[in-house]
Amino acid sequence: MISTGDLIKNARERAGLSRKELGHAIGVAVPNLCNWENNKYEASLSSLKKIAEALNSKLLLEIVQRKQK
């Protein structure tokens, strides 16, 4: 399964934005964005919403029940 950090990085790169540009757009310092993209920290839901808006993307959240053994 792809990580949240990889999803952020891939979407940012597809949009043609640098970390500095995206950070500025969402009001976050570049080191924080790096930490999210490198999976050192998890971005909050509100931050993920800001990222999606800045990248003209849709944020989808899915909660799926696990199969019981």
KACOR-V383063 format. One record per backbone hydrogen bond with DSSP energy under -0.5 kcal/mol. CO is the residue of the C=O (numbers start at 1). NH is the residue of the N-H. E is the energy in kcal/mol with one decimal. If there is no record, write none. Layout:
co: (CO & CO)
nh: (NH & NH)
e: (E & E)
This chain:
co: (3 & 4 & 5 & 6 & 7 & 8 & 9 & 10 & 11 & 12 & 13 & 18 & 19 & 20 & 21 & 22 & 23 & 23 & 29 & 29 & 30 & 31 & 32 & 33 & 34 & 35 & 35 & 36 & 44 & 45 & 46 & 47 & 48 & 49 & 50 & 51 & 52 & 53 & 58 & 62)
nh: (7 & 8 & 9 & 10 & 11 & 12 & 13 & 14 & 15 & 17 & 16 & 22 & 23 & 24 & 25 & 26 & 27 & 28 & 32 & 33 & 34 & 35 & 36 & 37 & 38 & 40 & 41 & 39 & 48 & 49 & 50 & 51 & 52 & 53 & 54 & 55 & 57 & 56 & 60 & 64)
e: (-2.0 & -2.4 & -2.6 & -2.9 & -2.2 & -2.5 & -2.6 & -2.4 & -1.8 & -2.1 & -1.1 & -2.4 & -3.0 & -2.3 & -2.1 & -1.8 & -1.0 & -2.8 & -0.7 & -1.8 & -2.8 & -2.2 & -2.0 & -2.8 & -2.3 & -2.6 & -1.3 & -1.5 & -2.5 & -2.2 & -1.8 & -2.5 & -2.5 & -2.3 & -2.7 & -2.0 & -3.4 & -1.5 & -0.6 & -0.6)
